[in-house]
Amino acid sequence: MVLVRAATMADWRVLRDTRLAALQDAPHAFLATYAVEEAFGEMDWRRRISRGGTFFAHVPEVCGTAPAGIAGAFQEKNKPATVELVSLWVRPKVRGLGVGEALVGAVIKLARARNAAAVHLWLTEMNKHARSLYERCGFSSTGERQPLPSNPNVDEVGMILPLLSAR
């Protein structure tokens, strides 16, 4: 069973450790790099949590108290009708157990609570497993394309999930 919860300010070390594990496991999938975020201090991690929209997934029977996965969500001030799904990662040993779907569901629930009209995301073009997850969750391609800031040789593609009942 997958349990999802929002991060609290007391979780800054959990966020740091989980995020750094994600950056080590899949460096090609994220905007940031391990080297940059490994240098972050407590206040940087607390600031990230303070924005709201950071979720941990737990599968206690497999991972104990360590998060099985993580995802983030935010809204840009110039695009309040859209929630961005960011930084989704699932530990390799729990992939295929519904952790990704549970985290995406938490972001969608947050977007609906914020009266957003859509959830948008970027993923690296080569990440076929993530694309499959997002398609299963109802996302479709936007046709957007841009270079990954942490590695301009890799392209990101945009996906969107309209939330028809949000407004």
C-alpha positions in Angstrom: 0.0 0.0 0.0 1.3 3.4 -1.0 0.8 6.3 1.5 1.4 9.9 0.3 1.9 12.9 2.6 2.9 16.5 2.2 6.3 17.5 3.5 6.5 19.6 6.7 9.2 22.0 7.7 10.6 19.3 10.0 11.2 17.1 7.0 14.0 19.2 5.5 16.6 16.5 6.1 14.3 13.8 4.6 13.8 16.1 1.6 17.5 16.7 1.2 18.4 13.0 1.5 15.6 11.9 -0.9 16.3 14.6 -3.5 20.0 13.8 -3.5 19.3 10.1 -3.9 17.1 11.0 -6.9 19.8 13.2 -8.5 22.3 10.3 -8.1 19.9 7.7 -9.4 18.7 9.7 -12.5 21.0 12.7 -13.1 19.6 12.9 -16.7 16.1 13.4 -15.6 16.3 16.6 -13.6 16.8 20.3 -14.1 19.3 20.5 -11.2 22.5 18.6 -10.6 23.7 16.7 -7.6 26.8 18.9 -7.3 24.6 22.0 -7.0 22.0 20.7 -4.6 24.5 18.8 -2.4 25.9 22.2 -1.4 22.4 23.5 -0.3 22.1 24.3 3.4 19.2 23.8 5.8 17.6 27.1 4.9 17.5 26.2 1.2 15.7 22.9 1.9 13.3 24.6 4.3 12.6 27.3 1.7 11.7 24.6 -0.8 9.2 23.1 1.7 7.8 26.5 2.6 6.5 27.0 -0.9 4.1 24.0 -0.4 3.6 21.2 -2.8 6.3 18.8 -1.8 5.0 15.2 -1.4 6.6 12.0 -0.1 5.3 8.5 -0.9 5.8 5.7 1.6 5.7 1.9 1.2 6.7 0.9 4.7 6.9 -2.8 4.0 9.6 -2.2 1.4 11.3 1.0 2.4 10.7 1.2 6.1 10.5 4.9 7.1 12.5 6.2 4.1 10.4 7.8 1.3 9.7 5.5 -1.6 9.3 8.5 -3.8 9.0 12.3 -4.1 7.2 14.9 -6.2 6.8 18.6 -6.2 4.3 21.1 -7.5 4.2 24.9 -7.8 2.4 27.7 -9.6 4.2 30.5 -11.3 2.8 33.9 -10.5 2.4 34.7 -14.3 0.5 31.3 -14.8 -1.8 30.9 -11.8 -4.2 28.6 -13.8 -1.4 25.9 -14.2 0.3 23.8 -11.6 3.7 22.5 -12.6 4.5 18.9 -11.6 8.2 18.7 -10.9 11.0 16.5 -9.6 9.0 13.2 -9.5 11.2 10.3 -8.6 10.5 6.7 -7.4 13.1 4.5 -5.7 14.2 1.7 -8.1 13.1 -1.1 -5.7 9.5 0.1 -5.6 9.0 1.0 -9.3 5.9 -0.7 -10.6 4.1 -0.7 -7.3 1.9 2.4 -8.0 4.2 5.0 -6.2 4.4 7.2 -9.3 0.7 7.2 -9.8 0.1 8.0 -6.1 2.4 11.0 -6.3 0.9 12.3 -9.5 -2.5 11.9 -7.9 -1.4 14.0 -4.9 -0.3 16.8 -7.3 -3.5 16.6 -9.2 -5.5 16.9 -5.9 -3.4 19.9 -4.9 -4.1 21.5 -8.3 -7.8 21.0 -8.0 -7.7 22.5 -4.5 -5.9 25.5 -5.9 -8.6 25.8 -8.7 -6.0 25.3 -11.4 -7.2 24.5 -14.9 -4.3 22.2 -15.7 -1.3 20.3 -14.5 1.8 20.7 -16.7 5.2 19.0 -16.7 8.5 18.7 -18.5 10.3 15.4 -18.9 13.4 14.4 -20.8 12.5 13.0 -24.2 14.4 9.8 -23.6 12.6 9.0 -20.3 10.1 6.5 -21.8 9.1 5.1 -18.4 8.1 8.5 -17.1 6.2 9.3 -20.3 4.3 6.0 -19.9 3.4 6.9 -16.3 2.1 10.3 -17.2 0.1 9.0 -20.2 -1.5 6.4 -17.9 -2.4 9.3 -15.6 -4.1 11.2 -18.5 -1.4 13.6 -19.6 -0.8 14.3 -23.3 2.0 16.0 -25.3 1.8 19.7 -25.7 4.3 19.8 -28.6 6.6 22.0 -26.5 10.3 21.2 -26.6 13.3 22.8 -24.9 16.9 21.9 -24.0 17.3 20.5 -20.4 19.1 23.4 -18.5 21.5 21.0 -16.7 22.4 19.3 -20.0 21.6 21.3 -23.2 22.3 18.1 -25.3 19.2 16.5 -23.9 15.7 17.7 -24.9 12.7 18.0 -22.6 9.1 17.7 -23.9 6.0 19.2 -22.3 2.9 17.3 -21.2 -0.4 18.6 -19.8 -3.5 17.3 -18.0 -6.5 19.6 -18.3 -8.6 19.7 -15.2 -12.0 20.2 -16.7 -13.8 20.1 -13.4 -11.5 22.6 -11.8 -13.4 25.7 -12.8 
